[in-house]
Structure formats: C-alpha cells, structure tokens
Amino acid sequence: MLWRCALLEKTAMSNSRPLLMMLFGLLLATAGCSGAGSSKSASEPPQTASSPTTQQPLPSLTIAPTTAPDPQTSQVVQQYLSKLAAQGFSAKSHGIWMQSGSTLLANHQGTIPLSAASLTKVATSLAALQTFGPDHRFETLIGTTGPIENGILKGDLIVQGRQDPFFVWEEAIAVGNLLNKLQIRQVTGNVVIVGGFYMNYELDPQKSGALLKEGINAQSWSEEAKTQYQTLPPTTPRPQVAIAGSVKVASSVPANTKPLVRHRSLPLAELLKKMNRYSNNLMAEIIASSVGGAKVVAYKAAEAAGVPQTEILLVNGSGLAVENRISPRAVCAMFLAIDRYLQPMNLTVADIFTVVGKDTGILDERKLPPLAVTKSGSLDAVSALAGALPTQKQGVVWFVIMNGGGANLEGFRSQQETLLQTLISQWGTVQTLPAELSVNGERSTQTSLSEAVN
C-alpha cells in the first residue's frame, strides 16, 4: 500500500506547528470539523456529527489503583530512571505505568499528563471505535449529471467524499474498472469534488480530485501509480476513463446527480491497524476529524477509559505536536478500554495495534520483546512506548513508558528496549500469543468494496 505520502512518527518534526496549522485548516475547510475550536468545558460533552454505537456489556479489566506498586518491579524501574538522571534527564520528564490484571506493578508520575507524541493515536483509535464500531466502512459515492451514450458520459463525474482515510491508488483503480464495466470510457465534463474526499492522504480536494482523475485512466498514470498497480493481482484490468474537463470543488451535490458507484473502505478495525502499524499521521487526522476533532477525541477517550478529562489533553488526533499531553495511567486505561470494547466482538488490541515479530511497520528495527502488542510515539525530544506484554509469570502486563526532556530519541528508545528486556527476563517469555491478545484470523480477507448503484 502507498505509505510514502504519510507523515510518520519516526521522522523528527521540529517544525510541526506550522504543518499542523495548515493541516487543520484544510480539514476544517473540507470536512466541516469544528471540534478543534470548541469552547465547551472539560465536563461538558462536545457535539459530534455521529452517534456512538451501542456497546455490549464489558469485561471487568480496569485500571489499577495508584497505591502500593510491586516492590521488585518498582526497583527495576527506579534503576532505569536513575540511569536517565545520570545522563541529565530529570525524573519529572518521564512517566511509567505498569499493571497486570488489577495489580499495579510500577508507577512513576502515572497521573501527570506528559507529551504523548503518537500515543495520541490510542485515543483516536478508542474514540473512533466508540463512535462507529469496528465494522464501520467509510463511503465514497460517485454519480453523474448526464446520460451515458456509446461509452461517453455526457456530463460531470460527481465525487461525494465521506472522509475515507485510506482511499489510495488501488481504490481509484477499482473505481475506474467498475466505471468501465458500466460502459463509461470518456467523460465530457469535470470531476466535481463534494465533501471530505482525500486520495493518498491528500487533504486538498483539488489535488485529491486530480489524483483520482489520474488513477482511473491508465493512460495518464505516473510511475508511482504504475508501481502500485504492480502490487495488485496480475489479472487486474487497467482502467480507461478519460475525463475531458478539469477538477472542480463544490459545496453541495448537484440536484440532478444520478448515483453510479458506491465505494466502501476497509472496516474501521483494519483501518486502525494500518494507521497504527505505520503511525500514519494524516490517516489519524482524517479519522479524528470524522469523530468530531481533537477535543471530541479527548472527551470520548477519557469517558471510555474512566480517567479525568485533565489526563487527556489534545490539540490534534495524530500526536504531531508537543502540546498533546496524556498521563501514563490514561494511556494504559485507553488500551484497557479498547480491549474491553473489542472482546465481545471476538477482537483484541492485537487487531488494532502492532504485534512485534508478526506485523511489519515502523517498529521493525526496534529490539522489543516478541509478541508484545505495542504503539510507539516519537518527536524530537519525546519517545514513548505502550501496550501489552505477554509473560509467563505475570500474565499480560499492560505498560506505558514516556520519556522526554531533551533531544535523545535514539537513547530513549534503546533504554526502553533494555527495560522491557530486563523485565521479560524476570517474568519469562511466551511462545505464542495468549487468547486475550490473539488476532481474529477470520478478518484477514477483509477488503474495500466497490459496487454499482442502480
């Protein structure tokens, strides 16, 4: 899949503030997101564009009390913090939370919000699941304002976007081939973009429309499009839909539009897995926008996790800003909330986050314990790692490690890895994922869908 257009967490973002301002401006203009500018108080639920799905009863796994952590684990953690202090990094710049079941193993500044980087995506994942459910598919509707005669569509091609965060070359090729099946090979009019249509994570509707125009016509493919075509089954046709006009952006769908094609994205669970494996910032921003914006994400995540609103403070949905601050306890509580939400649906956190040694992504080069289910976060002076660590003696250990205080990204990462390896050597490794962290193999065949309408 095309990931080169994405902004990944492993790239240091020293100039992230201007980028985010541009990014949010585009999201607001194209998607109608009002969450980032909400004036509601933390105790008052922000407005959302969608109603949450009805949840099933949740299992009892909850955040551990803050008192009396395990002495042995706390000693190992203190040694870890002492090494950081010897390098000049204040203990106030770090946060740690570890628990097994309801037993607290370690707690250092567990309730203090710290710069979270891409651990923000845990909040975005939780809020999206709460809003839409794991099987939700984002739709893109395509219609026309004119008749089809002898392979020629005499009118405009209307593209109504509904905030699909993963409409890439492969999706455009599928849509183009379906238009060919509908006997459309030429369009005399324009491509008209309405609503939140993002292709290849491009937030500018004009550019997204131009990419779609290219994608549905193999005669105009760039080398990048040709490369992505090679990843498809060899029998996949090359679409031929030539559009005579240009790309236009409209505020509403023309009244005389007749539907042609409905494209439905991968289910949300699979989208979140892709987003988290590659820490795709633009996917995260689009998904957060679909929920209602950063403030809505923070509110819903805190409510679901059962932590105070003051422990989840967000200015965006990706983590691409030092102003995003989450407490270690809240990160752990969000993982547990995702776990509780998914269990009745035969899913686990492993269906949403990276399984070390099983899933490719940005953690490929990290020396982490195999089978840990993890999410990382990185900015110039911030490194964080969180998730679930299966062990022999402690069962599943839910852990959060947050480091900051200076430009020491590789050093922080290396020491996180050493800490986890030290702990796993005491607790014992496992050879297979336990049931509570298993992946639902039945979902491996999920794909996006394109279908003719009428």
C-alpha distance (Angstrom), angle and dihedral (degrees) to the residues before:
residue distance angle dihedral
M1 . . .
L2 3.77 . .
W3 3.77 110.0 .
R4 3.78 101.7 148.8
C5 3.80 91.9 90.3
A6 3.80 91.2 58.1
L7 3.80 126.8 95.7
L8 3.79 103.9 -127.7
E9 3.79 125.8 -156.0
K10 3.79 94.1 -125.9
T11 3.81 90.2 70.3
A12 3.81 110.7 86.1
M13 3.81 109.4 -118.9
S14 3.78 107.5 -154.9
N15 3.81 91.1 155.0
S16 3.79 96.5 41.4
R17 3.81 96.6 126.0
P18 3.85 96.8 69.3
L19 3.78 90.5 42.5
L20 3.77 91.8 52.9
M21 3.78 93.2 48.3
M22 3.79 89.5 54.1
L23 3.81 91.7 43.8
F24 3.80 94.2 51.1
G25 3.78 92.4 45.3
L26 3.77 89.9 56.1
L27 3.79 92.3 45.9
L28 3.76 91.6 50.4
A29 3.78 92.5 48.4
T30 3.78 96.6 46.9
A31 3.78 103.9 31.5
G32 3.77 105.2 32.2
C33 3.82 92.3 -122.9
S34 3.76 112.0 171.0
G35 3.81 100.2 166.4
A36 3.82 96.6 95.4
G37 3.78 91.0 60.1
S38 3.79 98.4 42.8
S39 3.79 116.6 139.0
K40 3.80 95.8 -162.5
S41 3.78 119.6 123.8
A42 3.79 122.9 -110.7
S43 3.79 91.1 -104.2
E44 3.78 94.0 52.7
P45 3.84 118.6 77.4
P46 3.82 112.5 -119.9
Q47 3.78 118.5 -126.3
T48 3.78 117.5 -96.6
A49 3.77 132.8 -161.8
S50 3.79 92.9 -134.1
S51 3.77 135.1 43.3
P52 3.81 116.9 -120.4
T53 3.76 117.9 -106.5
T54 3.79 117.6 -106.2
Q55 3.80 109.7 -97.3
Q56 3.76 127.8 -141.0
P57 3.84 120.5 -128.7
L58 3.80 110.6 -68.8
P59 3.82 129.0 -131.0
S60 3.79 117.9 -113.1
L61 3.82 102.1 -105.6
T62 3.82 105.4 127.0
I63 3.77 140.9 158.9
A64 3.81 114.7 -68.8
P65 3.81 122.0 -115.2
T66 3.81 114.9 -96.6
T67 3.80 95.7 -120.7
A68 3.83 132.4 95.0
P69 3.82 105.7 5.4
D70 3.81 119.0 -162.6
P71 3.85 108.3 -77.0
Q72 3.81 96.3 -143.6
T73 3.80 95.0 50.4
S74 3.80 91.0 42.3
Q75 3.80 89.7 54.8
V76 3.81 91.7 54.4
V77 3.80 90.3 47.8
Q78 3.80 91.8 48.9
Q79 3.79 90.2 53.5
Y80 3.79 88.2 51.5
L81 3.80 91.6 51.4
S82 3.80 91.5 46.3
K83 3.80 90.9 56.7
L84 3.80 89.6 52.3
A85 3.80 90.6 48.3
A86 3.81 90.3 52.0
Q87 3.81 87.2 57.4
G88 3.81 91.1 53.9
F89 3.81 100.4 -97.3
S90 3.78 112.8 132.6
A91 3.79 118.2 -128.6
K92 3.81 87.4 -126.4
S93 3.82 88.7 68.5
H94 3.80 93.6 62.9
G95 3.77 137.1 66.1
I96 3.80 132.1 -169.8
W97 3.77 134.3 -177.8
M98 3.81 126.2 173.8
Q99 3.78 130.1 169.6
S100 3.78 140.4 163.5
G101 3.78 113.5 -153.7
S102 3.80 103.9 -40.5
T103 3.82 93.0 -29.0
L104 3.80 116.5 107.9
L105 3.80 111.8 -137.5
A106 3.81 102.2 175.5
N107 3.79 137.7 1.0
H108 3.79 127.2 -179.7
Q109 3.80 114.1 163.3
G110 3.75 87.0 -25.6
T111 3.80 96.2 163.0
I112 3.83 97.0 41.6
P113 3.84 115.2 102.8
L114 3.81 109.5 -124.2
S115 3.80 132.8 178.8
A116 3.77 102.3 -73.0
A117 3.83 104.5 -172.7
S118 3.81 108.6 -174.0
L119 3.78 94.4 -6.5
T120 3.80 78.1 87.6
K121 3.81 85.5 79.8
V122 3.81 88.4 68.3
A123 3.80 87.4 63.3
T124 3.81 91.8 45.0
S125 3.81 90.4 49.9
L126 3.80 92.7 49.9
A127 3.81 94.3 46.5
A128 3.82 91.9 47.9
L129 3.80 92.2 50.1
Q130 3.80 90.1 48.2
T131 3.81 90.9 50.0
F132 3.79 103.1 41.3
G133 3.81 110.8 9.7
P134 3.84 126.3 -124.0
D135 3.82 95.5 -78.8
H136 3.80 97.1 52.4
R137 3.82 114.8 125.2
F138 3.81 122.7 -159.8
E139 3.79 112.4 -131.5
T140 3.79 132.8 -141.1
L141 3.80 113.2 -166.9
I142 3.79 122.2 -157.1
G143 3.79 123.5 -166.6
T144 3.77 142.6 154.8
T145 3.78 139.3 -126.2
G146 3.80 95.2 -151.3
P147 3.81 144.9 48.0
I148 3.79 126.9 -87.2
E149 3.80 113.5 -124.4
N150 3.80 125.7 172.3
G151 3.81 93.3 -20.8
I152 3.79 93.7 -46.6
L153 3.80 123.0 113.4
K154 3.79 104.1 -149.2
G155 3.77 100.3 -154.7
D156 3.80 141.9 29.0
L157 3.80 128.6 -41.7
I158 3.83 106.0 -128.4
V159 3.82 115.9 -153.2
Q160 3.79 114.0 -167.2
G161 3.80 109.7 -167.7
R162 3.78 122.0 -156.5
Q163 3.80 99.5 -174.5
D164 3.81 102.1 -82.6
P165 3.83 102.3 176.3
F166 3.80 94.6 -161.7
F167 3.80 107.7 47.8
V168 3.83 99.9 137.2
W169 3.81 137.5 155.7
E170 3.79 92.3 -69.4
E171 3.80 91.4 56.2
A172 3.80 92.2 50.0
I173 3.80 90.7 49.9
A174 3.82 90.7 51.7
V175 3.81 91.3 49.4
G176 3.80 91.6 47.7
N177 3.79 92.1 51.2
L178 3.80 91.0 49.7
L179 3.81 90.4 51.0
N180 3.80 87.5 52.9
K181 3.81 89.4 52.6
L182 3.81 86.7 53.9
Q183 3.83 86.9 57.6
I184 3.81 94.5 -106.8
R185 3.80 115.2 138.4
Q186 3.79 101.3 145.2
V187 3.80 135.1 35.6
T188 3.79 117.8 -160.1
G189 3.80 94.7 -164.8
N190 3.81 136.9 48.8
V191 3.78 137.9 -70.6
V192 3.81 104.0 -109.4
I193 3.83 116.5 -161.3
V194 3.81 118.3 -155.1
G195 3.81 124.5 179.1
G196 3.79 128.8 -14.3
F197 3.79 105.4 -13.6
Y198 3.81 113.5 157.4
M199 3.81 120.9 175.5
N200 3.79 119.4 -170.2
Y201 3.82 86.8 -3.2
E202 3.80 90.0 -64.4
L203 3.80 109.0 152.2
D204 3.81 96.5 -166.2
P205 3.83 106.7 90.5
Q206 3.82 91.7 -151.1
K207 3.80 91.0 56.3
S208 3.79 92.8 42.4
G209 3.80 89.6 52.1
A210 3.79 90.9 50.1
L211 3.81 90.4 51.0
L212 3.80 90.6 50.8
K213 3.79 90.9 48.3
E214 3.79 88.1 53.9
G215 3.79 95.3 42.6
I216 3.81 96.5 56.1
N217 3.81 93.1 51.0
A218 3.81 115.5 60.8
Q219 3.80 89.7 -167.5
S220 3.81 89.3 70.9
W221 3.81 99.7 40.1
S222 3.78 119.5 139.5
E223 3.79 120.4 -139.6
E224 3.79 88.5 -98.2
A225 3.80 91.9 56.3
K226 3.81 90.7 46.7
T227 3.78 90.1 51.7
Q228 3.78 92.7 51.5
Y229 3.80 90.7 47.7
Q230 3.81 88.0 60.0
T231 3.82 89.5 63.6
L232 3.82 91.0 62.1
P233 3.83 125.1 86.4
P234 3.82 109.2 -74.1
T235 3.82 92.2 -117.8
T236 3.83 92.5 59.5
P237 3.83 108.5 123.1
R238 3.80 120.6 -126.2
P239 3.81 107.0 -118.7
Q240 3.79 120.3 -125.2
V241 3.79 111.8 -162.7
A242 3.81 110.4 142.4
I243 3.81 115.2 -165.1
A244 3.79 116.3 -157.2
G245 3.80 97.4 -165.6
S246 3.79 134.6 58.2
V247 3.80 136.3 -102.3
K248 3.79 117.2 -79.4
V249 3.80 130.5 -177.6
A250 3.81 120.1 -143.1
S251 3.78 133.2 -175.1
S252 3.80 94.8 -138.8
V253 3.78 141.1 18.6
P254 3.83 112.6 -93.3
A255 3.80 111.6 -105.2
N256 3.82 93.0 -124.0
T257 3.83 94.9 54.4
K258 3.79 115.3 133.7
P259 3.85 116.8 -159.5
L260 3.79 119.2 -115.2
V261 3.81 111.1 161.4
R262 3.79 137.4 15.7
H263 3.79 116.2 -159.7
R264 3.80 116.8 -165.6
S265 3.79 122.1 -164.7
L266 3.77 128.3 -132.6
P267 3.82 111.4 -74.8
L268 3.79 114.1 -82.3
A269 3.81 94.1 -107.5
E270 3.80 90.6 58.9
L271 3.81 91.7 44.1
L272 3.80 90.9 53.0
K273 3.79 91.0 48.9
K274 3.80 90.5 54.5
M275 3.79 91.7 45.1
N276 3.79 93.0 50.8
R277 3.80 98.0 41.7
Y278 3.79 91.2 57.1
S279 3.81 96.5 25.6
N280 3.78 88.0 -128.9
N281 3.80 105.6 -166.4
L282 3.79 97.7 -166.8
M283 3.79 92.5 50.1
A284 3.79 87.6 51.2
E285 3.80 92.7 50.9
I286 3.80 92.3 49.5
I287 3.81 92.1 48.7
A288 3.81 91.7 46.3
S289 3.80 89.1 50.3
S290 3.80 90.8 52.1
V291 3.81 89.0 54.6
G292 3.80 91.9 50.9
G293 3.81 106.3 -87.2
A294 3.79 138.4 -72.0
K295 3.81 97.1 -52.2
V296 3.80 91.9 51.0
V297 3.81 90.3 47.9
A298 3.82 90.7 51.6
Y299 3.81 92.8 46.7
K300 3.80 95.7 47.7
A301 3.81 93.0 43.6
A302 3.80 93.5 51.2
E303 3.80 92.1 46.1
A304 3.80 93.0 50.0
A305 3.81 93.2 43.6
G306 3.78 93.6 47.4
V307 3.81 95.9 -127.8
P308 3.82 129.6 125.5
Q309 3.80 116.0 -84.1
T310 3.81 87.1 -121.9
E311 3.80 90.3 69.2
I312 3.83 94.2 62.3
L313 3.82 113.2 52.7
L314 3.81 115.4 168.0
V315 3.80 137.1 175.7
N316 3.81 93.9 176.4
G317 3.78 141.2 11.5
S318 3.80 99.5 -117.3
G319 3.79 106.8 51.7
L320 3.79 94.4 -117.4
A321 3.81 92.3 139.3
V322 3.81 134.9 62.8
E323 3.82 88.3 -133.0
N324 3.81 89.9 74.2
R325 3.79 103.0 97.7
I326 3.81 128.6 178.6
S327 3.79 129.9 167.1
P328 3.82 118.5 -119.5
R329 3.81 89.1 -120.3
A330 3.81 90.7 53.8
V331 3.82 92.1 50.4
C332 3.80 89.8 52.9
A333 3.80 91.4 44.7
M334 3.82 90.2 52.9
F335 3.80 91.5 52.4
L336 3.79 88.8 50.3
A337 3.81 91.1 47.8
I338 3.81 90.9 52.1
D339 3.79 88.8 48.3
R340 3.82 91.9 50.7
Y341 3.79 92.3 46.6
L342 3.81 94.9 49.7
Q343 3.81 101.6 42.9
P344 3.83 97.3 79.3
M345 3.81 87.9 52.6
N346 3.82 93.2 54.6
L347 3.80 91.8 -107.9
T348 3.82 132.7 115.6
V349 3.79 137.7 -166.9
A350 3.82 86.3 -88.5
D351 3.81 87.5 69.9
I352 3.82 89.3 58.9
F353 3.83 105.5 33.7
T354 3.81 138.2 43.0
V355 3.80 119.5 -76.3
V356 3.81 105.7 -149.9
G357 3.80 110.8 -121.1
K358 3.80 92.6 12.6
D359 3.82 106.0 60.0
T360 3.79 126.0 51.7
G361 3.78 118.9 -136.3
I362 3.78 142.8 98.7
L363 3.81 92.5 -34.4
D364 3.81 93.5 62.7
E365 3.82 93.4 104.7
R366 3.82 96.2 42.8
K367 3.82 118.4 105.9
L368 3.78 95.6 -133.1
P369 3.82 129.0 149.6
P370 3.80 110.1 -85.4
L371 3.81 116.5 -104.4
A372 3.79 93.8 21.0
V373 3.82 109.4 142.4
T374 3.78 103.7 -137.7
K375 3.79 152.3 167.3
S376 3.78 121.6 -163.2
G377 3.78 132.3 -162.2
S378 3.79 130.6 -159.0
L379 3.78 139.2 178.5
D380 3.81 130.2 153.0
A381 3.80 95.3 -75.5
V382 3.82 100.3 12.5
S383 3.77 131.8 80.2
A384 3.79 124.6 171.4
L385 3.77 137.2 171.8
A386 3.79 129.3 -175.2
G387 3.76 143.0 160.5
A388 3.79 142.9 85.9
L389 3.81 125.7 -37.4
P390 3.83 116.6 -163.7
T391 3.81 112.3 -145.0
Q392 3.80 138.3 171.6
K393 3.80 99.6 -127.4
Q394 3.80 103.3 30.8
G395 3.78 99.8 32.8
V396 3.80 111.9 -142.4
V397 3.80 110.8 -2.0
W398 3.80 114.8 -159.5
F399 3.79 108.3 -150.6
V400 3.80 140.2 -178.9
I401 3.82 124.5 -172.8
M402 3.81 118.1 -178.8
N403 3.81 122.0 -179.6
G404 3.80 131.9 -177.3
G405 3.76 144.2 134.9
G406 3.78 102.1 105.9
A407 3.80 148.6 10.4
N408 3.79 98.4 -68.5
L409 3.78 103.1 119.5
E410 3.80 98.8 145.9
G411 3.79 91.4 40.1
F412 3.80 92.2 52.1
R413 3.80 91.1 48.3
S414 3.80 93.1 49.5
Q415 3.79 92.7 49.4
Q416 3.81 92.0 47.6
E417 3.77 88.7 54.4
T418 3.81 91.6 48.5
L419 3.80 91.3 50.0
L420 3.79 93.2 51.9
Q421 3.80 92.2 44.4
T422 3.81 89.8 51.2
L423 3.79 91.6 51.1
I424 3.79 94.9 44.4
S425 3.81 89.7 51.9
Q426 3.82 87.8 58.6
W427 3.78 96.9 41.1
G428 3.80 98.2 40.0
T429 3.78 131.2 -117.6
V430 3.79 126.0 -100.1
Q431 3.79 127.1 -138.8
T432 3.78 98.8 -146.6
L433 3.78 135.8 26.8
P434 3.80 112.8 -91.6
A435 3.79 117.5 -120.3
E436 3.81 92.5 -101.6
L437 3.82 89.6 59.6
S438 3.80 99.4 36.8
V439 3.79 123.3 129.4
N440 3.80 120.2 -122.3
G441 3.80 100.4 -119.3
E442 3.79 92.1 -170.1
R443 3.82 88.9 74.0
S444 3.81 94.8 57.9
T445 3.81 91.5 95.1
Q446 3.81 95.3 54.6
T447 3.81 113.3 129.7
S448 3.77 138.4 169.2
L449 3.80 115.1 -92.9
S450 3.80 134.7 -137.5
E451 3.78 120.6 -171.0
A452 3.77 137.8 171.6
V453 3.80 116.2 -112.2
N454 3.81 116.2 -138.7
